[in-house]
């Protein structure tokens, strides 16, 4: 049976220049491979070593990129290795098969959201009304499924995100702060549900996963084994779980370590 490897992307496998976390002397810094270009500029990277590991992983396991990015944002990424047959975008709202969203899956997700949580319009109105233009740079709606803000972190009031999280929880929504983005996501919109569907389709009886944010917690809990890097929302909060290993590595080198762990988990099944 194949091993299913479900991994978050941003700040787990790929890193912006600001998130690289290169603390070593410059001559000892790892060689980097650009894996995303946006508006003709390089945007995201992994080490060349991580790129080789990911190529090996694609030949060894069912590798599933599992991201909160929209489909358009995901399709900017050019990962090394064989193209994944499956990918998860919009935090589980879209299940891509050979790059195309599965309409039946998307319909199931949207029906569940309509039944179980407050509508997106209510959350959007609350964000527009309560978020201060002094520190908000952008209001965004993603795939008509969830909302996020791009903010100036140094100006963001410390308690605002906590107050938003309480307000959202009472309406069936989850809040996550990742870098300069504040996400408001419906509670039933989860990566783990989409991963379980892919496991069913592929016949995988073992799932391993990695992620760094609160929106990855359900994914890590659903996996047989999981890893989180030494940075990010989960690390900052001290989040742990019995089958999840908290790695000490931070920044782009954490991506290398995670891929080594994935390969070690996948190869005994060969």
Buried (B, 14 or more C-beta within 10 A) or exposed (E): EBBBBBBBBBBBBBBBEEBBBBEEEEEEEBEBBBBBEEEEEEBBBBBBBBBBBBBBBBEBBBBBBBBBBBBEBBEBBEBBBEEBBBBBBBBBBBBBEEEEBBEEBBEBBBEBBEEEBBEBEEBBEBBEEEBEEEBBEEBBBBBEBBBBBEBEEEEBEEEBBEEBBEBBEEBBBBBBBBBBBBBBBBBBBBBBBBBBBBBEBBEBEBBBBBBBBBBBBBBBBBBBBBBBBBBBBBBEEEBEBEEBBBBEBBBBBBBBBBBBBBBEBBEEEE
